Amino acid sequence: MAAVIIAAMTVLRIVYACAIELRTDEAYYWTWSKEAALSFLDHPPGIAWLIRFGTAIFGDTTLGVRFGGIVAMLVMQLLLGDLVRRLTHDTRAIVVAVLMPEAALYYGLLMAKVAPDVAMIPCAMAMVWSLVRLAQSGDGRWWLAAGLFAGLSVLSKFTAIMFAPAVAAFLLVPDWRWRWLRSPYPYLAMLVAIAAFSPVLIWNAQHDWASFRFQGVRATASYGISLRTIGDYIGLQFGLVGFVMLPVVLTGLVLTARRGYRMHEPVAILLSTAVLVPFLYFLVKSLTLRVGDTWPMFMWPVGFAAAAVNLATMTKEGWSARMLKSTLVWVNTAIVSGIAFVVLVFLYYVVAPWNLLGKIDPIGAEAGYEQVAARAQAALDETGATWIATTDYRTYAMMRWLFRGRVPVIELNERGRFQDFRDPGMDKIRGHAGIYVGREPDDRSSLWERIPAKREQLGEVERRWRGLVMDTYVLEKLTGWTPELSPPKDSPLFQWKVLAGETEKRERA
């Protein structure tokens, strides 16, 4: 039955991947996959490599871009199932572990939406799996495997470093601490992790440590306490993990942590700390800053493992029959209701014609760019222009995706995002007219004071989704100027927007 459910849900994710147009960040990561850069400003290169894997098989299609995420989900489930099998030898616990991700919207559907977290999750699970093998075998060579997968995790997204407290507790709290502190293997594992992460270090050393400074702003940004941002974080976890699943997993984690730290049990310490520390960190950050939708995504698969192991452990510990029955009822309810919710969300986006959430719909808010691209193509044909300009990376990414290389697309500003990108086609840009495509009110930005192009209004186009206008875009003809690919680093055309701060300020305004 579990195998049938996983197969059916995998087909559901494939259909979703084919049917839903790329979101702006997905298109942005796709542009990375076309570059030979070692790393990127926003994130490490893992997601670009994962997309390149999918498009090598299915081409530049929505399935090609998202195929890596579908594979990553299956790899994660295999690791989850084997990890729980080794710890419990309990078939029910294994089934619970592999079905919990299917019942969480984060994974049951959104693993088909590529993001750096999707590339990081199977690597992080492989690291945890390696440490479990270490705990069971006592073979120090498993440290080296854990180090390799840890490096690959951070090579996908920097937030993987938040597993470090769990690994440190796994090493230092149990009674084996002196054995491993005197062993070379943990130190060799750190060297292996650094070697795996080295592309990011090399790129940053060449570019003034740009990624670390960019992410450092996000990590340290702080504003006044806001009940709204706290509510956003908690509400998102209920919605994306599951209204029943979240309490079930947190309960399992707390019991696992209590058991692990009381008995100095390494695996229980590892599993519980790997989730509870990031969960509490994000909770504290949410007091003053909106936590991104995908930021906590990396930690919950370890929580599913802990909850499944806890289910089997409670049976062995002699809990009352009433408590065991109640726990099993809640776990089953979480899985059944969660899968039903995932299927309903799938049907809403793929089959239903309605827009129930208005402009705040997470898919609809980034849909309808085909209309903008069609109007831009008409403007190119009318004016004889040969290239497209934008002033935000989202529009840039969607124009590149929709035009698929037929027309050069360049973002005029935030050039710090595009370091080591290939020539976009300057032979078609230099000396030729271009079409500016930008959403209101970006066409009135002070940046234009730095851009001495002659601008001619061509009209507007609305981006619509299911009958509702999501955004309005301005089209202009640009002449008499050639954009710079590498402006000076102190130029407003080079500097990137501080996303954490800019987004928060805009929302509050």
Secondary structure, 3 states (H helix, E strand, C coil): CHHHHHHHHHHHHHHHHHHCCCCHHHHHHHHHHCCCCCCCCCCCCHHHHHHHHHHHHHCCCHHHHHHHHHHHHHHHHHHHHHHHHHHHCCHHHHHHHHHCHHHCHHHHCHHHCCCHHHHHHHHHHHHHHHHHHHHHHCCCHHHHHHHHHHHHHHCCCHHHHHHHHHHHHHHHCCCCHHHHHCCCHHHHHHHHHHHHHHHHHHHHHHCCCHHHHHHHHHHHCCCCCCHHHHHHHHHHHHHHHCCCHHHHHHHHHHHHHHHHHHHCCHHHHHHHHHHHHHHHHHHHHCCCCCCCCCHHHHCHHHHHHHHHHHHHHHHHCCCCHHHHHHHHHHHHHHHHHHHHHHHHHHHHHHCCCCCCCHHHCCCHHHCCHHHHHHHHHHHHHHHCCCEEEECCHHHHHHHHHHHCCCCCEEECCCHHHHCCCCCCCHHHHCCCCEEEEEECCHHHCHHHHHCCCEEEEEEEEEEEECCEEEEEEEEEEEECCCCCCCCCCCCCCCCCCCHHHHHHHHHHC
